[in-house]
């Protein structure tokens, strides 16, 4: 898969956030970019996870899915949604995969879906 990294500089308006924003380290800031930096940090996490899993799985687990890549993604997203619903409804601590892990996987499957639609996913 190609390297789709871009500049880590925030690409958002530099408007201050009213009342400040709590950052990951617990501090509060009202400086411009406080929220966009958090968003960029999540994007960085997603990208790192996507590229890491891509090395493990390779592209064929998506591109050669039964019914085609979009069907394979639908099945994977359906499974993640079922997991999310089960964990949220039961309100219990998961034994293997956290809600955060589930959301990260869903976000990355959406990104893979966009790459498939744009014919940018390896075959």
Backbone as ProteinMPNN parsed JSONL, in Angstrom:
{"seq_chain_A": "XXXXXXXXXXXXXXXXXXXXXXXXXXXXXXXXXXXXXXXXXXXXXXXXXXXXXXXXXXXXXXXXXXXXXXXXXXXXXXXXXXXXXXXXXXXXXXXXXXXXXXXXXXXXXXXXXXXXXXXXXXX", "coords_chain_A": {"N_chain_A": [[0.851, -1.17, 0.0], [0.504, 2.218, -0.728], [2.262, 5.016, 0.73], [0.442, 7.258, 2.418], [0.883, 9.473, 3.929], [0.756, 12.813, 5.158], [1.652, 16.223, 5.791], [2.138, 16.868, 9.27], [1.156, 19.138, 10.29], [-1.577, 20.933, 11.601], [-4.59, 21.25, 9.715], [-6.627, 23.068, 10.043], [-8.93, 25.737, 10.872], [-7.679, 28.471, 12.802], [-9.135, 29.194, 15.103], [-9.728, 30.186, 18.431], [-10.822, 28.003, 21.067], [-13.809, 28.318, 22.716], [-13.889, 28.748, 26.215], [-11.899, 26.955, 26.642], [-10.128, 23.787, 26.311], [-9.818, 20.469, 27.341], [-6.843, 18.716, 27.313], [-5.088, 15.716, 26.264], [-3.086, 15.243, 28.148], [-4.211, 16.208, 30.423], [-4.089, 18.906, 30.902], [-5.509, 22.193, 30.406], [-6.421, 24.188, 27.707], [-6.833, 27.202, 25.826], [-5.855, 27.835, 23.488], [-5.385, 28.374, 19.959], [-5.865, 25.61, 17.76], [-6.023, 23.583, 19.69], [-8.111, 21.633, 19.822], [-8.044, 20.667, 17.1], [-5.427, 19.571, 17.123], [-5.745, 17.393, 18.779], [-7.496, 15.916, 17.18], [-5.819, 15.463, 14.986], [-3.953, 13.876, 16.266], [-5.47, 11.575, 16.801], [-5.957, 10.791, 14.173], [-3.328, 10.176, 13.456], [-2.875, 7.949, 15.127], [-4.765, 6.178, 14.031], [-3.768, 5.901, 11.439], [-1.251, 4.726, 11.934], [-2.081, 2.285, 13.069], [-3.594, 1.208, 10.934], [-1.623, 0.914, 8.91], [0.129, -0.84, 10.208], [-1.505, -3.129, 10.649], [-2.028, -3.675, 8.0], [0.418, -4.608, 7.132], [0.481, -7.06, 8.453], [-1.86, -8.423, 7.533], [-1.98, -7.969, 4.769], [-3.106, -6.916, 1.453], [-4.944, -8.61, 0.255], [-6.849, -9.762, 1.909], [-8.931, -8.046, 1.894], [-9.265, -7.208, -0.829], [-9.723, -9.63, -2.141], [-11.98, -10.667, -0.996], [-14.812, -12.824, -0.468], [-17.429, -12.156, -2.666], [-16.419, -9.722, -3.288], [-14.446, -6.71, -2.586], [-15.971, -4.609, -1.339], [-18.099, -6.01, -0.249], [-16.713, -7.633, 1.555], [-15.808, -5.651, 3.307], [-18.261, -4.698, 4.25], [-19.149, -6.927, 5.721], [-17.151, -7.063, 7.7], [-17.495, -4.553, 8.937], [-20.12, -4.858, 9.82], [-19.788, -6.908, 11.703], [-18.197, -5.51, 13.573], [-19.992, -3.502, 14.325], [-21.998, -5.057, 15.496], [-20.542, -6.039, 17.661], [-19.959, -3.627, 19.002], [-22.595, -2.821, 19.666], [-23.337, -4.947, 21.365], [-21.439, -4.723, 23.483], [-22.021, -2.117, 24.391], [-24.72, -2.357, 25.109], [-24.657, -4.301, 27.122], [-22.937, -3.143, 28.877], [-20.475, -3.991, 29.978], [-17.105, -4.921, 30.847], [-14.957, -5.601, 28.206], [-13.332, -8.677, 27.289], [-11.356, -8.994, 25.401], [-11.199, -7.028, 23.282], [-11.364, -3.596, 23.326], [-13.867, -0.953, 23.518], [-12.753, 1.293, 22.361], [-10.844, 0.114, 20.654], [-12.616, -1.13, 18.901], [-13.937, 1.079, 17.715], [-11.72, 2.266, 16.456], [-11.044, 0.27, 14.589], [-13.392, 0.301, 13.031], [-13.28, 2.899, 11.968], [-10.96, 2.687, 10.433], [-11.727, 0.689, 8.621], [-13.611, 2.15, 7.215], [-11.943, 4.029, 6.008], [-10.417, 2.312, 4.402], [-12.492, 1.486, 2.752], [-13.004, 3.871, 1.34], [-10.578, 4.047, -0.054], [-10.797, 1.747, -1.622], [-13.068, 2.423, -3.189], [-11.975, 4.549, -4.599], [-10.199, 3.281, -6.136], [-7.632, 2.821, -5.099], [-6.718, 0.917, -3.403], [-4.557, -1.774, -2.841], [-4.372, -4.614, -5.016]], "CA_chain_A": [[0.0, 0.0, 0.0], [1.276, 3.445, -0.818], [2.345, 5.814, 1.948], [-0.448, 8.396, 2.201], [1.126, 10.466, 4.964], [0.872, 14.216, 4.778], [2.239, 17.036, 6.847], [1.463, 16.742, 10.558], [0.631, 20.436, 10.675], [-3.045, 20.966, 11.543], [-5.141, 21.902, 8.533], [-7.896, 23.589, 10.5], [-8.94, 27.15, 11.231], [-6.984, 28.712, 14.058], [-10.031, 29.873, 16.019], [-9.649, 29.685, 19.803], [-11.973, 27.233, 21.51], [-14.39, 29.019, 23.862], [-13.867, 28.056, 27.499], [-10.767, 26.049, 26.718], [-10.307, 22.381, 25.941], [-8.943, 19.58, 28.103], [-5.969, 17.95, 26.449], [-4.826, 14.342, 26.684], [-2.241, 15.226, 29.339], [-4.987, 16.738, 31.535], [-4.055, 20.362, 30.945], [-6.591, 22.881, 29.704], [-5.885, 25.257, 26.881], [-7.776, 27.902, 24.959], [-5.069, 28.257, 22.347], [-5.801, 27.824, 18.678], [-5.431, 24.269, 17.396], [-6.058, 22.567, 20.745], [-8.956, 20.52, 19.375], [-7.494, 20.037, 15.891], [-4.252, 18.752, 17.432], [-6.276, 16.12, 19.268], [-8.01, 15.212, 16.006], [-4.648, 15.011, 14.236], [-3.365, 12.781, 17.036], [-6.297, 10.386, 16.544], [-5.664, 10.377, 12.796], [-2.014, 9.533, 13.475], [-3.075, 6.617, 15.712], [-5.478, 5.353, 13.048], [-2.85, 5.614, 10.333], [-0.258, 3.763, 12.414], [-2.757, 1.0, 13.214], [-3.936, 0.727, 9.597], [-0.415, 0.463, 8.223], [0.635, -2.004, 10.932], [-2.351, -4.287, 10.331], [-1.867, -3.961, 6.579], [1.617, -5.442, 7.014], [0.127, -8.402, 8.925], [-2.912, -9.056, 6.737], [-1.818, -7.776, 3.337], [-4.289, -6.336, 0.823], [-5.852, -9.593, -0.332], [-7.969, -10.082, 2.793], [-10.021, -7.145, 1.48], [-9.47, -7.196, -2.28], [-10.212, -10.917, -2.631], [-13.067, -11.148, -0.134], [-15.961, -13.382, -1.196], [-18.387, -11.106, -3.017], [-15.691, -8.502, -3.618], [-13.921, -5.949, -1.46], [-17.005, -3.875, -0.598], [-18.837, -6.977, 0.553], [-15.841, -7.98, 2.668], [-15.834, -4.535, 4.257], [-19.593, -4.693, 4.889], [-19.171, -7.991, 6.721], [-16.293, -6.663, 8.82], [-18.154, -3.45, 9.644], [-21.294, -5.433, 10.497], [-19.275, -7.593, 12.894], [-17.772, -4.491, 14.543], [-21.191, -2.852, 14.838], [-22.627, -6.011, 16.417], [-19.714, -6.037, 18.862], [-20.208, -2.348, 19.665], [-23.937, -2.878, 20.258], [-23.317, -5.9, 22.47], [-20.694, -4.149, 24.605], [-22.747, -0.952, 24.905], [-25.963, -2.801, 25.74], [-24.35, -5.043, 28.348], [-22.159, -2.255, 29.728], [-19.495, -4.806, 30.685], [-15.733, -4.776, 30.381], [-14.633, -6.656, 27.251], [-12.185, -9.517, 27.634], [-10.32, -8.996, 24.375], [-11.11, -5.84, 22.435], [-12.08, -2.495, 23.96], [-14.703, -0.118, 22.653], [-11.847, 2.134, 21.582], [-10.329, -0.725, 19.568], [-13.708, -1.339, 17.954], [-14.111, 2.322, 16.953], [-10.555, 2.433, 15.581], [-11.193, -0.651, 13.456], [-14.478, 0.783, 12.166], [-12.772, 4.072, 11.243], [-10.012, 2.239, 9.411], [-12.471, 0.017, 7.552], [-14.196, 3.221, 6.403], [-10.852, 4.564, 5.183], [-10.138, 1.302, 3.371], [-13.612, 1.575, 1.81], [-12.757, 5.014, 0.452], [-9.475, 3.676, -0.946], [-11.35, 0.798, -2.597], [-13.912, 3.178, -4.125], [-11.109, 5.407, -5.415], [-9.288, 2.368, -6.82], [-6.293, 3.048, -4.546], [-6.366, -0.212, -2.544], [-3.785, -2.803, -3.549], [-5.114, -5.809, -5.418]], "C_chain_A": [[0.893, 1.228, 0.0], [1.278, 4.168, 0.522], [1.553, 7.098, 1.709], [-0.236, 9.501, 3.226], [1.229, 11.854, 4.368], [1.523, 14.951, 5.925], [1.447, 16.866, 8.135], [0.95, 18.091, 11.058], [-0.888, 20.416, 10.585], [-3.523, 21.748, 10.329], [-6.499, 22.509, 8.855], [-7.781, 25.081, 10.768], [-8.29, 27.332, 12.587], [-7.851, 29.494, 15.037], [-9.864, 29.312, 17.424], [-10.932, 28.947, 20.182], [-12.544, 27.888, 22.76], [-14.345, 28.161, 25.121], [-12.734, 27.059, 27.634], [-11.13, 24.624, 26.369], [-9.326, 21.553, 26.745], [-8.148, 18.723, 27.13], [-5.695, 16.583, 27.051], [-3.991, 14.279, 27.958], [-2.94, 15.815, 30.567], [-4.981, 18.253, 31.634], [-5.222, 20.937, 30.147], [-5.982, 24.033, 28.93], [-7.009, 25.931, 26.109], [-7.033, 28.398, 23.722], [-5.654, 27.706, 21.056], [-5.203, 26.439, 18.494], [-5.559, 23.234, 18.498], [-6.93, 21.377, 20.337], [-8.415, 19.879, 18.1], [-6.251, 19.19, 16.155], [-4.7, 17.403, 17.966], [-6.809, 15.283, 18.109], [-6.84, 14.656, 15.198], [-3.971, 13.844, 14.953], [-4.142, 11.484, 16.83], [-6.043, 9.883, 15.131], [-4.316, 9.664, 12.722], [-2.115, 8.119, 14.04], [-3.727, 5.672, 14.705], [-4.557, 4.955, 11.907], [-1.828, 4.571, 10.749], [-0.867, 2.366, 12.532], [-3.076, 0.397, 11.848], [-2.714, 0.176, 8.882], [0.178, -0.774, 8.887], [-0.178, -3.256, 10.61], [-2.231, -4.671, 8.858], [-0.641, -4.837, 6.344], [1.312, -6.883, 7.415], [-0.821, -9.125, 7.968], [-2.645, -9.016, 5.239], [-3.119, -7.271, 2.727], [-5.343, -7.354, 0.407], [-7.004, -9.97, 0.588], [-9.167, -9.18, 2.508], [-10.296, -7.337, -0.013], [-10.001, -8.516, -2.824], [-11.267, -11.519, -1.708], [-14.166, -11.773, -0.979], [-17.009, -12.292, -1.439], [-17.734, -9.784, -3.344], [-15.302, -7.7, -2.388], [-14.988, -5.188, -0.668], [-17.843, -4.823, 0.259], [-18.01, -7.402, 1.766], [-15.829, -6.901, 3.736], [-17.179, -4.449, 4.972], [-19.665, -5.737, 5.986], [-18.345, -7.588, 7.935], [-16.927, -5.527, 9.623], [-19.388, -3.939, 10.4], [-20.866, -6.121, 11.785], [-18.869, -6.588, 13.974], [-18.983, -3.79, 15.148], [-21.921, -3.769, 15.819], [-21.858, -6.059, 17.73], [-19.951, -4.771, 19.678], [-21.562, -2.369, 20.365], [-23.963, -3.805, 21.469], [-22.612, -5.307, 23.691], [-21.433, -2.964, 25.227], [-24.013, -1.374, 25.642], [-25.71, -3.514, 27.063], [-23.593, -4.198, 29.358], [-21.175, -3.045, 30.6], [-18.111, -4.558, 30.096], [-15.408, -5.92, 29.424], [-13.393, -7.429, 27.682], [-11.044, -9.383, 26.623], [-10.144, -7.656, 23.666], [-11.977, -4.734, 23.02], [-13.003, -1.781, 22.971], [-13.83, 0.784, 21.782], [-11.26, 1.353, 20.406], [-11.379, -0.918, 18.483], [-13.919, -0.102, 17.092], [-12.928, 2.561, 16.002], [-10.667, 1.527, 14.359], [-12.277, -0.178, 12.496], [-14.007, 1.981, 11.337], [-11.832, 3.637, 10.127], [-10.692, 1.451, 8.3], [-13.142, 1.05, 6.648], [-13.143, 3.831, 5.486], [-10.502, 3.588, 4.066], [-11.246, 1.33, 2.313], [-13.438, 2.732, 0.839], [-11.631, 4.705, -0.533], [-9.946, 2.688, -2.009], [-12.176, 1.549, -3.638], [-13.087, 4.034, -5.076], [-10.077, 4.596, -6.203], [-7.829, 2.599, -6.4], [-5.863, 1.92, -3.621], [-5.651, -1.259, -3.378], [-4.66, -3.997, -3.889], [-4.202, -6.991, -5.288]], "O_chain_A": [[1.928, 1.253, 0.667], [0.394, 3.952, 1.351], [1.947, 7.929, 0.891], [-1.088, 10.377, 3.375], [1.711, 12.051, 3.253], [1.902, 14.341, 6.925], [0.223, 16.733, 8.101], [0.369, 18.169, 12.141], [-1.438, 19.932, 9.596], [-2.944, 22.77, 9.961], [-7.414, 22.468, 8.033], [-6.681, 25.623, 10.878], [-8.348, 26.438, 13.431], [-7.346, 30.375, 15.734], [-9.857, 28.094, 17.604], [-12.004, 29.251, 19.661], [-11.843, 28.005, 23.765], [-14.717, 26.988, 25.096], [-12.629, 26.383, 28.657], [-12.298, 24.299, 26.158], [-8.143, 21.885, 26.827], [-8.711, 18.087, 26.239], [-6.029, 16.324, 28.208], [-4.164, 13.365, 28.764], [-2.334, 15.913, 31.635], [-5.781, 18.828, 32.372], [-5.834, 20.254, 29.325], [-5.13, 24.76, 29.44], [-8.014, 25.301, 25.781], [-7.519, 29.27, 23.001], [-6.341, 26.684, 21.065], [-4.135, 26.146, 19.031], [-5.225, 22.074, 18.259], [-6.515, 20.229, 20.496], [-8.336, 18.653, 18.026], [-6.041, 18.186, 15.474], [-4.101, 16.377, 17.642], [-6.594, 14.072, 18.067], [-6.873, 13.501, 14.773], [-3.472, 12.925, 14.305], [-3.545, 10.416, 16.697], [-5.926, 8.677, 14.914], [-4.174, 8.668, 12.012], [-1.514, 7.191, 13.499], [-3.307, 4.527, 14.543], [-4.565, 3.807, 11.462], [-1.564, 3.63, 10.0], [-0.245, 1.379, 12.141], [-2.853, -0.793, 11.629], [-2.766, -0.913, 8.31], [0.679, -1.663, 8.199], [0.386, -4.314, 10.331], [-2.321, -5.847, 8.508], [-0.649, -5.702, 5.468], [1.817, -7.821, 6.799], [-0.611, -10.292, 7.636], [-3.041, -9.93, 4.515], [-4.135, -7.206, 3.418], [-6.509, -7.001, 0.225], [-8.035, -10.448, 0.114], [-10.297, -9.526, 2.851], [-11.432, -7.597, -0.409], [-10.663, -8.529, -3.861], [-11.425, -12.739, -1.648], [-14.431, -11.308, -2.088], [-17.418, -11.595, -0.51], [-18.428, -8.813, -3.648], [-15.77, -7.974, -1.283], [-14.911, -5.131, 0.559], [-18.247, -4.47, 1.367], [-18.538, -7.518, 2.873], [-15.84, -7.2, 4.93], [-17.23, -4.16, 6.168], [-20.187, -5.465, 7.067], [-18.787, -7.754, 9.072], [-16.896, -5.543, 10.854], [-19.662, -3.473, 11.506], [-21.494, -5.948, 12.829], [-19.162, -6.789, 15.153], [-19.004, -3.511, 16.347], [-22.408, -3.312, 16.854], [-22.464, -6.114, 18.801], [-20.122, -4.831, 20.895], [-21.666, -1.978, 21.528], [-24.558, -3.468, 22.493], [-23.13, -5.38, 24.806], [-21.466, -2.824, 26.45], [-24.342, -0.81, 26.686], [-26.47, -3.344, 28.017], [-23.601, -4.494, 30.553], [-21.057, -2.8, 31.801], [-17.976, -4.048, 28.983], [-15.563, -7.087, 29.785], [-12.517, -6.892, 28.359], [-9.887, -9.634, 26.961], [-9.012, -7.21, 23.478], [-13.183, -4.909, 23.191], [-12.923, -1.982, 21.759], [-14.131, 1.009, 20.61], [-11.187, 1.87, 19.291], [-11.07, -0.876, 17.293], [-14.065, -0.212, 15.875], [-13.122, 3.009, 14.872], [-10.417, 1.958, 13.233], [-12.101, -0.247, 11.279], [-14.3, 2.069, 10.145], [-11.898, 4.154, 9.012], [-10.274, 1.537, 7.145], [-13.23, 0.843, 5.438], [-13.42, 4.117, 4.322], [-10.312, 3.992, 2.919], [-10.97, 1.212, 1.119], [-13.697, 2.587, -0.356], [-11.717, 5.057, -1.71], [-9.54, 2.781, -3.167], [-12.003, 1.334, -4.838], [-13.465, 4.221, -6.233], [-9.196, 5.158, -6.854], [-6.919, 2.578, -7.229], [-4.749, 1.953, -3.099], [-6.082, -1.592, -4.482], [-5.575, -4.345, -3.143], [-4.608, -8.118, -5.573]]}, "name": "protein", "num_of_chains": 1, "seq": "XXXXXXXXXXXXXXXXXXXXXXXXXXXXXXXXXXXXXXXXXXXXXXXXXXXXXXXXXXXXXXXXXXXXXXXXXXXXXXXXXXXXXXXXXXXXXXXXXXXXXXXXXXXXXXXXXXXXXXXXXXX"}
